Amino acid sequence: MTKLKEASVLFLIQVLSYTIWCINFRAVADAHYHTAAMSDFMIASINFFVIRKIAHGQDHIHQWFGYAAGSVVGSYLGIWLSANFLGS
């Protein structure tokens, strides 16, 4: 797998993961039980596969960058989505 592809995969996984985390935080704060439970399941599933992928890979700066940058973008996206679609 090329460095760009590895970084991109980790970036997209983290965007999805952090988006779900932000939605989960709002769901818990607003007592939306079903949304919280569904997002908890998704978070656990994604984390399982990320841990497996990282454990079988080597440590490289491009993987770290994709992982970290995806987290930041995912937080922005998750806050926006949860604010606009879950509401308080």
N, C-alpha and C positions, 0 to 999 in steps of 0.2 A: 504494500500500500504506500502511496506517495506521502510525503510529509504534508502537503496541502490537503490531501484527502483525509488523512488522520486528524489533522487540526479541524477540518470542516465537520467531520462526524462528531467529534467531541463538542465543538461549538454548538451544533444543532441539538445535540442531546441535552446540553446544559441550558440552552434557551428554553426548550420544552420543560425541563425539570424545574427551573427557577420560575417560569411562568406558572406552573402548577403549584409550586410552593406559595407564591403570592396569592393565588386564588384560594388556596387552602387557609392561609392566615385570615383572610377576610371571612371565609365561610365559618371558621371556628369563632371568630369575634362576633359574628352576627347570628350564631347558633343555627346555621344551615346544616343540619345533621347529614343529610344525604350527599350534599356537595362535598362536605368535609370527608366523609367516609370514602367516597369515590376518588377524591384527590389523594387521600392517604394511600389507597391501594396503588394508584398510578405512581406516586412518589417511591414507594417501596419497590415496585417492579423495576422502575428506571434505575434506582440505586443498585439493585441486584446486578443488572447487566453492566452498569458502568464499573462497578467494583471488579466484576469478572474480566472486562475488557482491559482495564488498567493493570490488573494483576498479571495478565498474560502478555502485556506489552513491556516495552522498555521505556525508561524515563528520558524524555526528550523535551526540549524547550518548546517545540511547535505543538506538542500535545498539551503541555501546561497552558500555553497561550490560548489555544482553542477552548479549553476547559474553562479558564478564568474569564475570557471575553464573553463566552456564551452565558455565564452566570450573570454578568452585568446586564447584558441585553435582555435576558430572560426576566430579570427583576423589573426593568422598565416596562416591558411588555405585560408582565403579570399584574403590576400595579394599575396600568391603564385598563386592561381588560376587566379586572375585578372591580375597579371604580365605576366603569361604564356599564357593566352588564350584571354585576351582583348588587351593587348599590348598598347603601346602609339603611 
